[in-house]
């Protein structure tokens, strides 16, 4: 049974990835998914601005990507964590790095909350 947006928003630190968020994040998610291709990863490393322009990203989206503001990209930009993680293949950020950022913690603090020792 799914919760409505109002119910889940009453739980601190949660948000719903729904149709509205999906539509809002279409450009971002398409861009992130494109990083599955080696040629797009290479293009990003060579000229990130040009690749982001090719996908029609806004200045805000580009800035948040540059800042690695994963939480803002998800909450405000509509990015989906599963495709946003593709950015890690370019930046070297693991899912644990992104998880730590979501929680406002350092990687070491975040890993301390995990049951798997040495997980990176």
Biopython code that builds the backbone (N, CA, C, O; Angstrom):
import numpy as np
from Bio.PDB.StructureBuilder import StructureBuilder

atoms = [
    (1, "UNK", "N", (0.843, -1.170, 0.000)),
    (1, "UNK", "CA", (0.000, 0.000, 0.000)),
    (1, "UNK", "C", (0.893, 1.240, 0.000)),
    (1, "UNK", "O", (1.789, 1.355, 0.836)),
    (2, "UNK", "N", (0.666, 2.136, -0.899)),
    (2, "UNK", "CA", (1.496, 3.333, -0.983)),
    (2, "UNK", "C", (0.911, 4.448, -0.136)),
    (2, "UNK", "O", (-0.290, 4.495, 0.132)),
    (3, "UNK", "N", (1.801, 5.346, 0.279)),
    (3, "UNK", "CA", (1.372, 6.493, 1.058)),
    (3, "UNK", "C", (1.186, 7.683, 0.146)),
    (3, "UNK", "O", (1.837, 7.792, -0.894)),
    (4, "UNK", "N", (0.310, 8.562, 0.533)),
    (4, "UNK", "CA", (0.181, 9.808, -0.223)),
    (4, "UNK", "C", (1.334, 10.715, 0.133)),
    (4, "UNK", "O", (1.987, 10.516, 1.158)),
    (5, "UNK", "N", (1.594, 11.704, -0.694)),
    (5, "UNK", "CA", (2.660, 12.658, -0.434)),
    (5, "UNK", "C", (2.509, 13.334, 0.918)),
    (5, "UNK", "O", (3.502, 13.553, 1.612)),
    (6, "UNK", "N", (1.270, 13.673, 1.308)),
    (6, "UNK", "CA", (1.051, 14.353, 2.574)),
    (6, "UNK", "C", (1.462, 13.474, 3.743)),
    (6, "UNK", "O", (2.079, 13.964, 4.689)),
    (7, "UNK", "N", (1.133, 12.177, 3.701)),
    (7, "UNK", "CA", (1.476, 11.282, 4.800)),
    (7, "UNK", "C", (2.981, 11.126, 4.942)),
    (7, "UNK", "O", (3.508, 11.212, 6.051)),
    (8, "UNK", "N", (3.687, 10.897, 3.826)),
    (8, "UNK", "CA", (5.120, 10.656, 3.920)),
    (8, "UNK", "C", (5.878, 11.931, 4.247)),
    (8, "UNK", "O", (6.941, 11.866, 4.864)),
    (9, "UNK", "N", (5.355, 13.101, 3.847)),
    (9, "UNK", "CA", (6.027, 14.346, 4.179)),
    (9, "UNK", "C", (5.964, 14.640, 5.665)),
    (9, "UNK", "O", (6.739, 15.454, 6.166)),
    (10, "UNK", "N", (5.059, 13.994, 6.373)),
    (10, "UNK", "CA", (4.984, 14.200, 7.815)),
    (10, "UNK", "C", (6.082, 13.418, 8.538)),
    (10, "UNK", "O", (6.256, 13.581, 9.745)),
    (11, "UNK", "N", (6.812, 12.586, 7.832)),
    (11, "UNK", "CA", (7.938, 11.851, 8.410)),
    (11, "UNK", "C", (9.187, 12.658, 8.082)),
    (11, "UNK", "O", (9.545, 12.811, 6.914)),
    (12, "UNK", "N", (9.843, 13.168, 9.105)),
    (12, "UNK", "CA", (11.005, 14.044, 8.906)),
    (12, "UNK", "C", (12.041, 13.377, 8.018)),
    (12, "UNK", "O", (12.364, 12.202, 8.190)),
    (13, "UNK", "N", (12.566, 14.159, 7.050)),
    (13, "UNK", "CA", (13.639, 13.680, 6.193)),
    (13, "UNK", "C", (13.203, 12.820, 5.024)),
    (13, "UNK", "O", (14.050, 12.272, 4.319)),
    (14, "UNK", "N", (11.900, 12.686, 4.799)),
    (14, "UNK", "CA", (11.429, 11.865, 3.684)),
    (14, "UNK", "C", (10.786, 12.735, 2.614)),
    (14, "UNK", "O", (10.366, 13.863, 2.870)),
    (15, "UNK", "N", (10.723, 12.193, 1.436)),
    (15, "UNK", "CA", (10.015, 12.822, 0.336)),
    (15, "UNK", "C", (9.613, 11.721, -0.630)),
    (15, "UNK", "O", (10.163, 10.620, -0.603)),
    (16, "UNK", "N", (8.663, 12.026, -1.470)),
    (16, "UNK", "CA", (8.123, 11.031, -2.388)),
    (16, "UNK", "C", (8.664, 11.285, -3.791)),
    (16, "UNK", "O", (8.605, 12.404, -4.300)),
    (17, "UNK", "N", (9.195, 10.223, -4.413)),
    (17, "UNK", "CA", (9.548, 10.310, -5.823)),
    (17, "UNK", "C", (8.334, 9.806, -6.584)),
    (17, "UNK", "O", (8.124, 8.600, -6.714)),
    (18, "UNK", "N", (7.541, 10.739, -7.082)),
    (18, "UNK", "CA", (6.286, 10.402, -7.743)),
    (18, "UNK", "C", (6.305, 10.922, -9.179)),
    (18, "UNK", "O", (7.354, 11.323, -9.683)),
    (19, "UNK", "N", (5.174, 10.915, -9.819)),
    (19, "UNK", "CA", (5.080, 11.372, -11.203)),
    (19, "UNK", "C", (5.499, 12.822, -11.371)),
    (19, "UNK", "O", (6.131, 13.178, -12.366)),
    (20, "UNK", "N", (5.153, 13.653, -10.411)),
    (20, "UNK", "CA", (5.528, 15.061, -10.483)),
    (20, "UNK", "C", (7.038, 15.215, -10.429)),
    (20, "UNK", "O", (7.623, 15.943, -11.230)),
    (21, "UNK", "N", (7.670, 14.525, -9.479)),
    (21, "UNK", "CA", (9.130, 14.570, -9.364)),
    (21, "UNK", "C", (9.783, 13.990, -10.621)),
    (21, "UNK", "O", (10.789, 14.509, -11.105)),
    (22, "UNK", "N", (9.210, 12.933, -11.129)),
    (22, "UNK", "CA", (9.758, 12.292, -12.320)),
    (22, "UNK", "C", (9.742, 13.241, -13.512)),
    (22, "UNK", "O", (10.722, 13.333, -14.251)),
    (23, "UNK", "N", (8.640, 13.939, -13.695)),
    (23, "UNK", "CA", (8.547, 14.907, -14.799)),
    (23, "UNK", "C", (9.522, 16.053, -14.586)),
    (23, "UNK", "O", (10.179, 16.500, -15.526)),
    (24, "UNK", "N", (9.615, 16.530, -13.343)),
    (24, "UNK", "CA", (10.518, 17.638, -13.035)),
    (24, "UNK", "C", (11.961, 17.233, -13.324)),
    (24, "UNK", "O", (12.746, 18.050, -13.806)),
    (25, "UNK", "N", (12.316, 15.995, -13.039)),
    (25, "UNK", "CA", (13.688, 15.545, -13.182)),
    (25, "UNK", "C", (14.018, 14.886, -14.505)),
    (25, "UNK", "O", (15.083, 14.285, -14.645)),
    (26, "UNK", "N", (13.124, 14.986, -15.481)),
    (26, "UNK", "CA", (13.328, 14.269, -16.746)),
    (26, "UNK", "C", (14.689, 14.566, -17.376)),
    (26, "UNK", "O", (15.412, 13.636, -17.735)),
    (27, "UNK", "N", (15.050, 15.834, -17.516)),
    (27, "UNK", "CA", (16.347, 16.195, -18.139)),
    (27, "UNK", "C", (17.508, 15.638, -17.332)),
    (27, "UNK", "O", (18.429, 15.033, -17.881)),
    (28, "UNK", "N", (17.455, 15.850, -16.023)),
    (28, "UNK", "CA", (18.531, 15.358, -15.153)),
    (28, "UNK", "C", (18.677, 13.847, -15.261)),
    (28, "UNK", "O", (19.783, 13.332, -15.423)),
    (29, "UNK", "N", (17.559, 13.143, -15.170)),
    (29, "UNK", "CA", (17.607, 11.686, -15.197)),
    (29, "UNK", "C", (18.088, 11.164, -16.547)),
    (29, "UNK", "O", (18.817, 10.174, -16.618)),
    (30, "UNK", "N", (17.675, 11.837, -17.611)),
    (30, "UNK", "CA", (18.152, 11.450, -18.943)),
    (30, "UNK", "C", (19.663, 11.669, -19.039)),
    (30, "UNK", "O", (20.386, 10.828, -19.573)),
    (31, "UNK", "N", (20.131, 12.805, -18.517)),
    (31, "UNK", "CA", (21.567, 13.093, -18.502)),
    (31, "UNK", "C", (22.321, 12.039, -17.682)),
    (31, "UNK", "O", (23.299, 11.465, -18.160)),
    (32, "UNK", "N", (21.868, 11.788, -16.455)),
    (32, "UNK", "CA", (22.557, 10.810, -15.608)),
    (32, "UNK", "C", (22.583, 9.432, -16.263)),
    (32, "UNK", "O", (23.609, 8.753, -16.243)),
    (33, "UNK", "N", (21.456, 9.020, -16.845)),
    (33, "UNK", "CA", (21.400, 7.703, -17.483)),
    (33, "UNK", "C", (22.364, 7.624, -18.663)),
    (33, "UNK", "O", (22.911, 6.560, -18.952)),
    (34, "UNK", "N", (22.572, 8.745, -19.340)),
    (34, "UNK", "CA", (23.470, 8.748, -20.498)),
    (34, "UNK", "C", (24.902, 8.387, -20.108)),
    (34, "UNK", "O", (25.697, 7.981, -20.955)),
    (35, "UNK", "N", (25.227, 8.536, -18.825)),
    (35, "UNK", "CA", (26.583, 8.237, -18.365)),
    (35, "UNK", "C", (26.863, 6.741, -18.318)),
    (35, "UNK", "O", (27.960, 6.326, -17.944)),
    (36, "UNK", "N", (25.878, 5.930, -18.694)),
    (36, "UNK", "CA", (26.115, 4.498, -18.895)),
    (36, "UNK", "C", (27.070, 4.276, -20.068)),
    (36, "UNK", "O", (27.768, 3.264, -20.134)),
    (37, "UNK", "N", (27.087, 5.230, -20.982)),
    (37, "UNK", "CA", (27.909, 5.103, -22.192)),
    (37, "UNK", "C", (29.286, 5.707, -21.964)),
    (37, "UNK", "O", (29.415, 6.829, -21.476)),
    (38, "UNK", "N", (30.307, 4.946, -22.325)),
    (38, "UNK", "CA", (31.696, 5.395, -22.146)),
    (38, "UNK", "C", (31.954, 6.711, -22.863)),
    (38, "UNK", "O", (32.679, 7.565, -22.353)),
    (39, "UNK", "N", (31.367, 6.881, -24.039)),
    (39, "UNK", "CA", (31.617, 8.126, -24.782)),
    (39, "UNK", "C", (31.046, 9.345, -24.062)),
    (39, "UNK", "O", (31.608, 10.436, -24.165)),
    (40, "UNK", "N", (29.940, 9.182, -23.335)),
    (40, "UNK", "CA", (29.385, 10.306, -22.578)),
    (40, "UNK", "C", (30.202, 10.587, -21.319)),
    (40, "UNK", "O", (30.353, 11.743, -20.923)),
    (41, "UNK", "N", (30.729, 9.541, -20.691)),
    (41, "UNK", "CA", (31.612, 9.764, -19.543)),
    (41, "UNK", "C", (32.863, 10.519, -19.994)),
    (41, "UNK", "O", (33.316, 11.444, -19.319)),
    (42, "UNK", "N", (33.411, 10.122, -21.130)),
    (42, "UNK", "CA", (34.597, 10.807, -21.672)),
    (42, "UNK", "C", (34.257, 12.246, -22.042)),
    (42, "UNK", "O", (35.049, 13.155, -21.791)),
    (43, "UNK", "N", (33.091, 12.457, -22.635)),
    (43, "UNK", "CA", (32.675, 13.810, -23.020)),
    (43, "UNK", "C", (32.512, 14.688, -21.787)),
    (43, "UNK", "O", (32.861, 15.868, -21.821)),
    (44, "UNK", "N", (31.991, 14.133, -20.707)),
    (44, "UNK", "CA", (31.833, 14.906, -19.472)),
    (44, "UNK", "C", (33.193, 15.316, -18.922)),
    (44, "UNK", "O", (33.390, 16.460, -18.511)),
    (45, "UNK", "N", (34.126, 14.372, -18.919)),
    (45, "UNK", "CA", (35.466, 14.684, -18.401)),
    (45, "UNK", "C", (36.168, 15.724, -19.270)),
    (45, "UNK", "O", (36.937, 16.542, -18.765)),
    (46, "UNK", "N", (35.906, 15.693, -20.567)),
    (46, "UNK", "CA", (36.541, 16.633, -21.487)),
    (46, "UNK", "C", (35.915, 18.020, -21.413)),
    (46, "UNK", "O", (36.627, 19.023, -21.366)),
    (47, "UNK", "N", (34.579, 18.079, -21.403)),
    (47, "UNK", "CA", (33.880, 19.371, -21.387)),
    (47, "UNK", "C", (32.490, 19.157, -20.785)),
    (47, "UNK", "O", (31.501, 18.979, -21.497)),
    (48, "UNK", "N", (32.449, 19.182, -19.464)),
    (48, "UNK", "CA", (31.199, 18.909, -18.745)),
    (48, "UNK", "C", (30.086, 19.861, -19.163)),
    (48, "UNK", "O", (28.944, 19.445, -19.359)),
    (49, "UNK", "N", (30.421, 21.132, -19.298)),
    (49, "UNK", "CA", (29.418, 22.142, -19.653)),
    (49, "UNK", "C", (28.754, 21.818, -20.988)),
    (49, "UNK", "O", (27.536, 21.926, -21.125)),
    (50, "UNK", "N", (29.557, 21.423, -21.962)),
    (50, "UNK", "CA", (29.012, 21.112, -23.286)),
    (50, "UNK", "C", (28.072, 19.916, -23.228)),
    (50, "UNK", "O", (27.019, 19.921, -23.865)),
    (51, "UNK", "N", (28.446, 18.891, -22.468)),
    (51, "UNK", "CA", (27.568, 17.717, -22.372)),
    (51, "UNK", "C", (26.273, 18.084, -21.653)),
    (51, "UNK", "O", (25.190, 17.674, -22.072)),
    (52, "UNK", "N", (26.381, 18.848, -20.579)),
    (52, "UNK", "CA", (25.168, 19.238, -19.853)),
    (52, "UNK", "C", (24.286, 20.135, -20.719)),
    (52, "UNK", "O", (23.060, 20.044, -20.655)),
    (53, "UNK", "N", (24.898, 20.997, -21.524)),
    (53, "UNK", "CA", (24.124, 21.819, -22.466)),
    (53, "UNK", "C", (23.397, 20.943, -23.480)),
    (53, "UNK", "O", (22.246, 21.205, -23.828)),
    (54, "UNK", "N", (24.077, 19.906, -23.948)),
    (54, "UNK", "CA", (23.469, 19.001, -24.925)),
    (54, "UNK", "C", (22.187, 18.369, -24.382)),
    (54, "UNK", "O", (21.273, 18.056, -25.144)),
    (55, "UNK", "N", (22.125, 18.182, -23.053)),
    (55, "UNK", "CA", (20.932, 17.604, -22.438)),
    (55, "UNK", "C", (19.967, 18.667, -21.921)),
    (55, "UNK", "O", (18.964, 18.341, -21.286)),
    (56, "UNK", "N", (20.265, 19.937, -22.193)),
    (56, "UNK", "CA", (19.363, 21.024, -21.837)),
    (56, "UNK", "C", (19.263, 21.314, -20.356)),
    (56, "UNK", "O", (18.240, 21.817, -19.893)),
    (57, "UNK", "N", (20.322, 21.001, -19.593)),
    (57, "UNK", "CA", (20.259, 21.246, -18.160)),
    (57, "UNK", "C", (20.260, 22.739, -17.858)),
    (57, "UNK", "O", (20.892, 23.531, -18.557)),
    (58, "UNK", "N", (19.546, 23.105, -16.814)),
    (58, "UNK", "CA", (19.477, 24.503, -16.390)),
    (58, "UNK", "C", (20.759, 24.883, -15.649)),
    (58, "UNK", "O", (21.548, 24.020, -15.264)),
    (59, "UNK", "N", (20.949, 26.175, -15.460)),
    (59, "UNK", "CA", (22.110, 26.634, -14.694)),
    (59, "UNK", "C", (22.075, 26.076, -13.276)),
    (59, "UNK", "O", (23.110, 25.688, -12.734)),
    (60, "UNK", "N", (20.894, 26.034, -12.678)),
    (60, "UNK", "CA", (20.752, 25.472, -11.323)),
    (60, "UNK", "C", (21.188, 24.012, -11.305)),
    (60, "UNK", "O", (21.944, 23.602, -10.425)),
    (61, "UNK", "N", (20.715, 23.219, -12.276)),
    (61, "UNK", "CA", (21.076, 21.793, -12.334)),
    (61, "UNK", "C", (22.582, 21.627, -12.507)),
    (61, "UNK", "O", (23.198, 20.792, -11.844)),
    (62, "UNK", "N", (23.168, 22.412, -13.387)),
    (62, "UNK", "CA", (24.615, 22.339, -13.610)),
    (62, "UNK", "C", (25.378, 22.692, -12.337)),
    (62, "UNK", "O", (26.350, 22.027, -11.979)),
    (63, "UNK", "N", (24.930, 23.736, -11.664)),
    (63, "UNK", "CA", (25.601, 24.165, -10.431)),
    (63, "UNK", "C", (25.522, 23.079, -9.361)),
    (63, "UNK", "O", (26.514, 22.794, -8.690)),
    (64, "UNK", "N", (24.353, 22.474, -9.201)),
    (64, "UNK", "CA", (24.179, 21.438, -8.177)),
    (64, "UNK", "C", (24.998, 20.191, -8.506)),
    (64, "UNK", "O", (25.509, 19.527, -7.604)),
    (65, "UNK", "N", (25.123, 19.875, -9.790)),
    (65, "UNK", "CA", (25.986, 18.755, -10.187)),
    (65, "UNK", "C", (27.426, 19.087, -9.832)),
    (65, "UNK", "O", (28.134, 18.250, -9.271)),
    (66, "UNK", "N", (27.868, 20.298, -10.150)),
    (66, "UNK", "CA", (29.228, 20.720, -9.830)),
    (66, "UNK", "C", (29.511, 20.712, -8.337)),
    (66, "UNK", "O", (30.616, 20.383, -7.906)),
    (67, "UNK", "N", (28.504, 21.075, -7.552)),
    (67, "UNK", "CA", (28.639, 21.100, -6.095)),
    (67, "UNK", "C", (28.478, 19.709, -5.473)),
    (67, "UNK", "O", (28.733, 19.522, -4.284)),
    (68, "UNK", "N", (28.058, 18.746, -6.280)),
    (68, "UNK", "CA", (27.720, 17.400, -5.794)),
    (68, "UNK", "C", (26.658, 17.484, -4.695)),
    (68, "UNK", "O", (26.737, 16.791, -3.681)),
    (69, "UNK", "N", (25.680, 18.336, -4.916)),
    (69, "UNK", "CA", (24.583, 18.503, -3.966)),
    (69, "UNK", "C", (23.507, 17.479, -4.303)),
    (69, "UNK", "O", (22.453, 17.808, -4.848)),
    (70, "UNK", "N", (23.804, 16.234, -3.961)),
    (70, "UNK", "CA", (22.947, 15.101, -4.325)),
    (70, "UNK", "C", (21.533, 15.249, -3.765)),
    (70, "UNK", "O", (20.553, 14.947, -4.446)),
    (71, "UNK", "N", (21.436, 15.711, -2.531)),
    (71, "UNK", "CA", (20.119, 15.833, -1.911)),
    (71, "UNK", "C", (19.262, 16.870, -2.631)),
    (71, "UNK", "O", (18.082, 16.625, -2.882)),
    (72, "UNK", "N", (19.834, 18.016, -2.964)),
    (72, "UNK", "CA", (19.069, 19.035, -3.690)),
    (72, "UNK", "C", (18.660, 18.519, -5.069)),
    (72, "UNK", "O", (17.545, 18.771, -5.525)),
    (73, "UNK", "N", (19.562, 17.799, -5.729)),
    (73, "UNK", "CA", (19.233, 17.246, -7.044)),
    (73, "UNK", "C", (18.044, 16.301, -6.954)),
    (73, "UNK", "O", (17.200, 16.274, -7.850)),
    (74, "UNK", "N", (17.973, 15.525, -5.873)),
    (74, "UNK", "CA", (16.856, 14.595, -5.701)),
    (74, "UNK", "C", (15.588, 15.315, -5.249)),
    (74, "UNK", "O", (14.537, 15.182, -5.875)),
    (75, "UNK", "N", (15.691, 16.071, -4.171)),
    (75, "UNK", "CA", (14.500, 16.700, -3.587)),
    (75, "UNK", "C", (13.937, 17.806, -4.458)),
    (75, "UNK", "O", (12.731, 17.849, -4.703)),
    (76, "UNK", "N", (14.793, 18.702, -4.931)),
    (76, "UNK", "CA", (14.324, 19.874, -5.665)),
    (76, "UNK", "C", (14.379, 19.685, -7.176)),
    (76, "UNK", "O", (13.596, 20.280, -7.917)),
    (77, "UNK", "N", (15.317, 18.846, -7.623)),
    (77, "UNK", "CA", (15.508, 18.675, -9.055)),
    (77, "UNK", "C", (14.787, 17.490, -9.659)),
    (77, "UNK", "O", (14.669, 17.391, -10.881)),
    (78, "UNK", "N", (14.298, 16.583, -8.811)),
    (78, "UNK", "CA", (13.585, 15.419, -9.316)),
    (78, "UNK", "C", (14.472, 14.286, -9.794)),
    (78, "UNK", "O", (14.005, 13.381, -10.485)),
    (79, "UNK", "N", (15.762, 14.327, -9.430)),
    (79, "UNK", "CA", (16.668, 13.253, -9.840)),
    (79, "UNK", "C", (16.344, 11.974, -9.092)),
    (79, "UNK", "O", (15.985, 11.997, -7.915)),
    (80, "UNK", "N", (16.474, 10.878, -9.783)),
    (80, "UNK", "CA", (16.261, 9.555, -9.204)),
    (80, "UNK", "C", (17.609, 9.009, -8.760)),
    (80, "UNK", "O", (18.571, 9.035, -9.528)),
    (81, "UNK", "N", (17.688, 8.513, -7.526)),
    (81, "UNK", "CA", (18.950, 8.036, -6.971)),
    (81, "UNK", "C", (19.585, 6.956, -7.838)),
    (81, "UNK", "O", (20.810, 6.893, -7.934)),
    (82, "UNK", "N", (18.794, 6.117, -8.463)),
    (82, "UNK", "CA", (19.339, 5.004, -9.230)),
    (82, "UNK", "C", (20.059, 5.444, -10.494)),
    (82, "UNK", "O", (21.001, 4.784, -10.932)),
    (83, "UNK", "N", (19.626, 6.553, -11.086)),
    (83, "UNK", "CA", (20.354, 7.066, -12.247)),
    (83, "UNK", "C", (21.353, 8.139, -11.842)),
    (83, "UNK", "O", (22.367, 8.331, -12.514)),
    (84, "UNK", "N", (21.071, 8.845, -10.739)),
    (84, "UNK", "CA", (22.020, 9.838, -10.243)),
    (84, "UNK", "C", (23.341, 9.152, -9.884)),
    (84, "UNK", "O", (24.410, 9.746, -10.022)),
    (85, "UNK", "N", (23.264, 7.934, -9.434)),
    (85, "UNK", "CA", (24.456, 7.174, -9.067)),
    (85, "UNK", "C", (25.402, 6.994, -10.259)),
    (85, "UNK", "O", (26.600, 6.787, -10.065)),
    (86, "UNK", "N", (24.889, 7.067, -11.468)),
    (86, "UNK", "CA", (25.740, 6.955, -12.664)),
    (86, "UNK", "C", (26.796, 8.056, -12.679)),
    (86, "UNK", "O", (27.871, 7.878, -13.252)),
    (87, "UNK", "N", (26.494, 9.191, -12.054)),
    (87, "UNK", "CA", (27.447, 10.287, -11.972)),
    (87, "UNK", "C", (28.702, 9.849, -11.225)),
    (87, "UNK", "O", (29.796, 10.345, -11.495)),
    (88, "UNK", "N", (28.544, 8.933, -10.297)),
    (88, "UNK", "CA", (29.681, 8.421, -9.545)),
    (88, "UNK", "C", (30.726, 7.761, -10.420)),
    (88, "UNK", "O", (31.904, 7.725, -10.068)),
    (89, "UNK", "N", (30.300, 7.240, -11.560)),
    (89, "UNK", "CA", (31.265, 6.625, -12.474)),
    (89, "UNK", "C", (32.179, 7.667, -13.100)),
    (89, "UNK", "O", (33.231, 7.330, -13.642)),
    (90, "UNK", "N", (31.781, 8.927, -13.028)),
    (90, "UNK", "CA", (32.586, 10.021, -13.569)),
    (90, "UNK", "C", (33.339, 10.737, -12.451)),
    (90, "UNK", "O", (34.506, 11.095, -12.607)),
    (91, "UNK", "N", (32.667, 10.939, -11.331)),
    (91, "UNK", "CA", (33.251, 11.720, -10.241)),
    (91, "UNK", "C", (33.997, 10.886, -9.218)),
    (91, "UNK", "O", (34.744, 11.423, -8.401)),
    (92, "UNK", "N", (33.799, 9.566, -9.258)),
    (92, "UNK", "CA", (34.449, 8.701, -8.274)),
    (92, "UNK", "C", (33.686, 8.613, -6.962)),
    (92, "UNK", "O", (34.209, 8.105, -5.970)),
    (93, "UNK", "N", (32.453, 9.104, -6.950)),
    (93, "UNK", "CA", (31.641, 9.038, -5.736)),
    (93, "UNK", "C", (30.847, 7.731, -5.722)),
    (93, "UNK", "O", (30.122, 7.414, -6.665)),
    (94, "UNK", "N", (31.001, 6.986, -4.635)),
    (94, "UNK", "CA", (30.271, 5.736, -4.485)),
    (94, "UNK", "C", (28.856, 6.012, -3.982)),
    (94, "UNK", "O", (28.529, 7.137, -3.602)),
    (95, "UNK", "N", (28.041, 4.994, -3.986)),
    (95, "UNK", "CA", (26.695, 5.118, -3.438)),
    (95, "UNK", "C", (26.777, 5.507, -1.963)),
    (95, "UNK", "O", (25.905, 6.211, -1.455)),
    (96, "UNK", "N", (27.824, 5.049, -1.278)),
    (96, "UNK", "CA", (28.002, 5.409, 0.124)),
    (96, "UNK", "C", (28.317, 6.900, 0.271)),
    (96, "UNK", "O", (27.859, 7.531, 1.224)),
    (97, "UNK", "N", (29.093, 7.473, -0.656)),
    (97, "UNK", "CA", (29.344, 8.913, -0.635)),
    (97, "UNK", "C", (28.025, 9.688, -0.766)),
    (97, "UNK", "O", (27.774, 10.649, -0.038)),
    (98, "UNK", "N", (27.205, 9.248, -1.702)),
    (98, "UNK", "CA", (25.928, 9.921, -1.931)),
    (98, "UNK", "C", (25.023, 9.745, -0.719)),
    (98, "UNK", "O", (24.354, 10.689, -0.301)),
    (99, "UNK", "N", (24.999, 8.539, -0.154)),
    (99, "UNK", "CA", (24.202, 8.294, 1.055)),
    (99, "UNK", "C", (24.630, 9.179, 2.203)),
    (99, "UNK", "O", (23.792, 9.710, 2.931)),
    (100, "UNK", "N", (25.941, 9.343, 2.369)),
    (100, "UNK", "CA", (26.455, 10.215, 3.433)),
    (100, "UNK", "C", (25.994, 11.644, 3.208)),
    (100, "UNK", "O", (25.578, 12.324, 4.146)),
    (101, "UNK", "N", (26.067, 12.100, 1.960)),
    (101, "UNK", "CA", (25.632, 13.464, 1.647)),
    (101, "UNK", "C", (24.145, 13.637, 1.935)),
    (101, "UNK", "O", (23.731, 14.682, 2.438)),
    (102, "UNK", "N", (23.344, 12.631, 1.623)),
    (102, "UNK", "CA", (21.910, 12.698, 1.895)),
    (102, "UNK", "C", (21.654, 12.881, 3.380)),
    (102, "UNK", "O", (20.709, 13.561, 3.779)),
    (103, "UNK", "N", (22.509, 12.268, 4.198)),
    (103, "UNK", "CA", (22.327, 12.338, 5.653)),
    (103, "UNK", "C", (23.082, 13.494, 6.289)),
    (103, "UNK", "O", (22.972, 13.706, 7.496)),
    (104, "UNK", "N", (23.848, 14.250, 5.500)),
    (104, "UNK", "CA", (24.621, 15.355, 6.055)),
    (104, "UNK", "C", (25.788, 14.887, 6.906)),
    (104, "UNK", "O", (26.154, 15.535, 7.886)),
    (105, "UNK", "N", (26.375, 13.749, 6.523)),
    (105, "UNK", "CA", (27.473, 13.164, 7.280)),
    (105, "UNK", "C", (28.713, 13.037, 6.410)),
    (105, "UNK", "O", (28.639, 13.072, 5.182)),
    (106, "UNK", "N", (29.845, 12.890, 7.069)),
    (106, "UNK", "CA", (31.058, 12.537, 6.334)),
    (106, "UNK", "C", (30.941, 11.066, 5.944)),
    (106, "UNK", "O", (30.116, 10.334, 6.490)),
    (107, "UNK", "N", (31.766, 10.646, 5.004)),
    (107, "UNK", "CA", (31.747, 9.239, 4.612)),
    (107, "UNK", "C", (32.041, 8.344, 5.807)),
    (107, "UNK", "O", (31.396, 7.310, 5.982)),
    (108, "UNK", "N", (33.007, 8.733, 6.628)),
    (108, "UNK", "CA", (33.382, 7.927, 7.783)),
    (108, "UNK", "C", (32.232, 7.811, 8.787)),
    (108, "UNK", "O", (31.976, 6.734, 9.326)),
    (109, "UNK", "N", (31.542, 8.927, 9.033)),
    (109, "UNK", "CA", (30.383, 8.893, 9.929)),
    (109, "UNK", "C", (29.305, 7.972, 9.374)),
    (109, "UNK", "O", (28.727, 7.163, 10.098)),
    (110, "UNK", "N", (29.046, 8.109, 8.083)),
    (110, "UNK", "CA", (28.019, 7.292, 7.444)),
    (110, "UNK", "C", (28.370, 5.815, 7.521)),
    (110, "UNK", "O", (27.523, 4.990, 7.865)),
    (111, "UNK", "N", (29.624, 5.475, 7.200)),
    (111, "UNK", "CA", (30.036, 4.075, 7.241)),
    (111, "UNK", "C", (29.937, 3.517, 8.657)),
    (111, "UNK", "O", (29.703, 2.322, 8.842)),
    (112, "UNK", "N", (30.112, 4.376, 9.649)),
    (112, "UNK", "CA", (29.965, 3.941, 11.033)),
    (112, "UNK", "C", (28.549, 3.532, 11.383)),
    (112, "UNK", "O", (28.331, 2.833, 12.373)),
    (113, "UNK", "N", (27.584, 3.957, 10.584)),
    (113, "UNK", "CA", (26.185, 3.578, 10.829)),
    (113, "UNK", "C", (25.796, 2.310, 10.077)),
    (113, "UNK", "O", (24.689, 1.801, 10.256)),
    (114, "UNK", "N", (26.686, 1.802, 9.247)),
    (114, "UNK", "CA", (26.430, 0.590, 8.448)),
    (114, "UNK", "C", (26.927, -0.626, 9.198)),
    (114, "UNK", "O", (27.866, -0.532, 9.989)),
    (115, "UNK", "N", (26.315, -1.744, 8.961)),
    (115, "UNK", "CA", (26.719, -2.979, 9.611)),
    (115, "UNK", "C", (27.874, -3.678, 8.893)),
    (115, "UNK", "O", (28.499, -4.578, 9.453)),
    (116, "UNK", "N", (28.156, -3.270, 7.664)),
    (116, "UNK", "CA", (29.222, -3.898, 6.888)),
    (116, "UNK", "C", (30.504, -3.112, 7.112)),
    (116, "UNK", "O", (30.597, -1.953, 6.706)),
    (117, "UNK", "N", (31.488, -3.722, 7.749)),
    (117, "UNK", "CA", (32.742, -3.049, 8.027)),
    (117, "UNK", "C", (33.541, -2.837, 6.719)),
    (117, "UNK", "O", (33.634, -3.734, 5.881)),
    (118, "UNK", "N", (34.098, -1.658, 6.576)),
    (118, "UNK", "CA", (34.947, -1.366, 5.421)),
    (118, "UNK", "C", (34.199, -1.139, 4.134)),
    (118, "UNK", "O", (34.821, -1.054, 3.075)),
    (119, "UNK", "N", (32.875, -1.036, 4.185)),
    (119, "UNK", "CA", (32.099, -0.834, 2.949)),
    (119, "UNK", "C", (32.453, 0.506, 2.350)),
    (119, "UNK", "O", (32.521, 1.511, 3.058)),
    (120, "UNK", "N", (32.671, 0.526, 1.090)),
    (120, "UNK", "CA", (32.974, 1.763, 0.371)),
    (120, "UNK", "C", (32.082, 1.784, -0.828)),
    (120, "UNK", "O", (32.131, 2.727, -1.617)),
]
sb = StructureBuilder()
sb.init_structure("model")
sb.init_model(0)
sb.init_chain("A")
sb.init_seg("    ")
for serial, (resi, resn, name, xyz) in enumerate(atoms, 1):
    if name == "N":
        sb.init_residue(resn, " ", resi, " ")
    sb.init_atom(name, np.array(xyz, "f"), 0.0, 1.0, " ", f" {name:<3s}", serial, name[0])
structure = sb.get_structure()
